[in-house]
Amino acid sequence: MKRIIAATLATAGLLAALPAAAQGVYRIVGPDGRVTFSDQPPPAANARQQTGASSSGSASGGAQLPFELRQIASRYPVVLYTGENCAPCNSGRNLLGSRGIPYTEKTINTTEDAEALRRLNSDATLPLLTIGGQKLRGYLETEWTQYLDAAGYPKQSALPPGYRQPAPTPLVAVKPVPGTPSATGGANAPATAAPPAEIPVQPPADNPAGIRF
């Protein structure tokens, strides 16, 4: 009889504890980044339930770049200048895409675009690739690969699944139509593109070619 009473009391204790256990454990990330755990629901702005999936930061490209890749892209930004019906331009895009290189594409479709391109590259060769302050005229896979390696870009894509490359934009911004409100005050001034900034940065230590950007 004593054993039956003890078993009944133990079962009752377990049943009493079930509601508390069913509440779950909450993962709380504080303003300072410290992570704590509690069985009490925290404010919705700071709470992440343990069973929930963590969310990643977002950027204009759809997903934030990994830290290391973001650092490289900020030091050696890649810009690709392309034109219509340009097979080497397509080859260049494919190379950058296969390696997961975050880049900006500028299209050369108008007379203004061509004039601005000549100020960047006297012979107006397309494609033109800039990596930091380095200019690579025409498409040559071995040369592009060498300079991307020297800048520290990964050989295989490290882009997050949700990342999207920015849409191509004209090298020279489209001028507003005369007579519109946006055209007043300097509508006749020619639009020009600023050349890429020269970045006097020492090459990485594992750069056997001694490439400078």
C-alpha positions as CSV (number, residue, x, y, z in Angstrom):
1,M,0.0,0.0,0.0
2,K,2.8,2.4,0.8
3,R,4.4,1.7,-2.5
4,I,1.2,2.5,-4.3
5,I,0.7,5.8,-2.4
6,A,4.4,6.8,-3.2
7,A,3.9,6.0,-6.9
8,T,0.7,8.0,-7.0
9,L,2.4,11.0,-5.4
10,A,5.3,10.8,-7.8
11,T,2.9,10.7,-10.8
12,A,1.0,13.7,-9.5
13,G,4.3,15.6,-9.1
14,L,5.2,14.9,-12.7
15,L,1.8,16.0,-14.0
16,A,2.1,19.2,-12.0
17,A,5.5,20.0,-13.6
18,L,4.2,19.4,-17.2
19,P,2.6,22.8,-17.7
20,A,5.9,24.6,-16.7
21,A,7.9,22.4,-19.0
22,A,5.5,22.9,-21.9
23,Q,6.2,26.6,-21.8
24,G,9.6,26.0,-23.5
25,V,12.9,27.7,-23.1
26,Y,13.5,31.2,-24.6
27,R,16.8,32.4,-26.1
28,I,17.2,36.1,-25.4
29,V,19.8,38.3,-27.2
30,G,20.5,41.5,-25.3
31,P,21.5,44.9,-26.8
32,D,25.1,44.1,-26.0
33,G,24.9,40.8,-27.8
34,R,24.9,38.6,-24.7
35,V,22.8,35.5,-24.9
36,T,20.7,34.3,-22.0
37,F,18.1,31.6,-21.5
38,S,14.8,31.8,-19.6
39,D,11.5,30.0,-19.2
40,Q,9.8,33.4,-19.1
41,P,8.6,34.9,-22.4
42,P,10.8,38.0,-23.0
43,P,9.7,41.2,-24.9
44,A,8.9,40.3,-28.5
45,A,11.6,42.7,-29.8
46,N,14.4,40.8,-28.1
47,A,13.1,37.3,-27.9
48,R,14.1,34.3,-29.9
49,Q,12.5,31.0,-28.8
50,Q,15.0,28.2,-28.6
51,T,13.0,26.0,-31.0
52,G,12.7,28.8,-33.6
53,A,15.1,29.3,-36.5
54,S,17.5,32.3,-36.2
55,S,17.1,35.0,-38.7
56,S,20.0,36.5,-40.7
57,G,20.5,40.2,-41.5
58,S,19.4,41.4,-44.9
59,A,21.0,43.9,-47.3
60,S,20.1,45.5,-50.5
61,G,21.2,42.4,-52.4
62,G,18.7,40.3,-50.6
63,A,21.1,38.8,-48.1
64,Q,24.1,40.1,-46.2
65,L,27.5,39.1,-47.5
66,P,29.7,37.0,-45.2
67,F,32.0,39.2,-43.1
68,E,35.3,38.2,-44.9
69,L,33.8,38.7,-48.4
70,R,32.3,42.0,-47.3
71,Q,35.7,43.2,-46.2
72,I,37.4,42.3,-49.4
73,A,34.6,43.9,-51.5
74,S,34.9,47.1,-49.5
75,R,38.7,47.3,-50.1
76,Y,38.7,46.1,-53.7
77,P,35.2,46.8,-55.2
78,V,34.7,45.1,-58.6
79,V,33.0,47.0,-61.4
80,L,32.3,45.5,-64.8
81,Y,31.7,47.7,-67.9
82,T,29.8,46.0,-70.6
83,G,28.1,46.6,-74.0
84,E,25.3,45.1,-76.1
85,N,26.1,42.0,-78.3
86,C,29.4,41.6,-76.5
87,A,30.4,37.9,-76.2
88,P,33.5,38.6,-74.1
89,C,31.3,40.6,-71.7
90,N,29.1,37.5,-71.3
91,S,32.2,35.5,-70.6
92,G,33.3,38.0,-67.9
93,R,29.9,37.8,-66.3
94,N,30.0,34.0,-66.2
95,L,33.4,34.1,-64.6
96,L,32.4,36.5,-61.9
97,G,29.1,34.6,-61.3
98,S,30.8,31.2,-61.0
99,R,33.2,32.6,-58.4
100,G,30.4,34.4,-56.5
101,I,32.1,37.8,-56.9
102,P,29.9,40.7,-55.8
103,Y,30.2,43.3,-58.5
104,T,28.5,46.4,-60.0
105,E,27.8,46.3,-63.8
106,K,27.8,49.5,-65.8
107,T,26.4,49.4,-69.4
108,I,27.7,51.3,-72.4
109,N,24.8,51.9,-74.7
110,T,24.8,55.6,-75.6
111,T,27.2,58.2,-76.9
112,E,27.4,59.7,-73.5
113,D,28.3,56.3,-72.0
114,A,31.0,55.8,-74.7
115,E,32.5,59.2,-74.0
116,A,32.6,58.6,-70.3
117,L,34.2,55.2,-70.9
118,R,37.0,56.8,-72.9
119,R,37.8,59.0,-69.9
120,L,38.2,55.8,-67.9
121,N,39.9,53.8,-70.6
122,S,41.3,55.6,-73.6
123,D,40.7,52.9,-76.1
124,A,37.2,52.2,-74.9
125,T,37.8,48.4,-74.9
126,L,34.9,46.2,-73.6
127,P,34.6,44.5,-71.3
128,L,36.5,46.7,-68.8
129,L,36.9,45.3,-65.3
130,T,38.1,47.4,-62.4
131,I,39.3,45.8,-59.1
132,G,39.9,48.6,-56.7
133,G,42.1,51.0,-58.8
134,Q,43.3,48.3,-61.2
135,K,41.9,48.3,-64.7
136,L,41.8,45.1,-66.8
137,R,41.0,45.8,-70.5
138,G,39.3,43.1,-72.5
139,Y,38.5,39.6,-71.2
140,L,41.3,37.2,-70.5
141,E,40.3,34.5,-68.0
142,T,43.8,33.9,-66.7
143,E,44.4,37.6,-66.1
144,W,41.1,38.2,-64.4
145,T,41.6,35.1,-62.2
146,Q,45.1,36.2,-61.2
147,Y,43.9,39.6,-60.1
148,L,40.8,38.3,-58.3
149,D,43.0,35.8,-56.5
150,A,45.5,38.6,-55.5
151,A,42.7,40.7,-54.1
152,G,41.7,37.8,-51.9
153,Y,38.4,36.9,-53.5
154,P,37.4,33.2,-52.9
155,K,37.8,30.8,-55.7
156,Q,34.4,29.3,-55.1
157,S,31.2,31.2,-54.4
158,A,30.7,32.2,-50.7
159,L,27.5,34.2,-51.5
160,P,24.5,33.4,-49.3
161,P,21.5,31.7,-51.0
162,G,19.3,34.8,-51.0
163,Y,21.9,37.2,-52.4
164,R,21.1,39.0,-55.7
165,Q,23.5,41.0,-57.8
166,P,22.5,44.6,-58.3
167,A,20.8,45.2,-61.7
168,P,23.0,46.7,-64.4
169,T,22.8,50.5,-64.7
170,P,24.0,52.9,-67.5
171,L,27.5,54.4,-67.0
172,V,26.0,57.9,-67.4
173,A,22.7,58.5,-65.7
174,V,19.8,59.3,-68.0
175,K,19.2,63.0,-68.3
176,P,15.7,64.3,-67.6
177,V,13.6,65.5,-70.4
178,P,13.9,69.3,-70.9
179,G,10.9,71.2,-69.5
180,T,10.2,68.8,-66.7
181,P,10.6,70.0,-63.1
182,S,13.7,67.7,-62.6
183,A,15.4,69.3,-65.6
184,T,15.5,72.8,-64.2
185,G,18.7,74.1,-62.9
186,G,21.4,72.5,-64.9
187,A,19.6,70.2,-67.3
188,N,22.0,71.1,-70.1
189,A,25.1,70.1,-68.1
190,P,26.6,66.9,-69.4
191,A,26.4,63.9,-67.0
192,T,29.7,62.3,-66.4
193,A,30.8,59.3,-64.5
194,A,33.6,59.6,-61.9
195,P,36.5,57.3,-62.5
196,P,37.1,54.5,-59.9
197,A,39.2,55.8,-57.0
198,E,42.8,54.6,-57.0
199,I,43.4,52.6,-53.8
200,P,47.1,52.5,-52.8
201,V,46.9,49.2,-50.9
202,Q,49.7,46.7,-50.5
203,P,49.0,43.3,-52.1
204,P,48.2,40.4,-49.8
205,A,51.2,38.4,-48.5
206,D,50.3,35.4,-50.6
207,N,50.4,37.3,-53.9
208,P,53.3,35.8,-55.8
209,A,52.8,38.1,-58.8
210,G,53.2,41.2,-56.6
211,I,50.1,42.7,-58.0
212,R,49.2,46.2,-56.8
213,F,45.8,47.7,-56.8
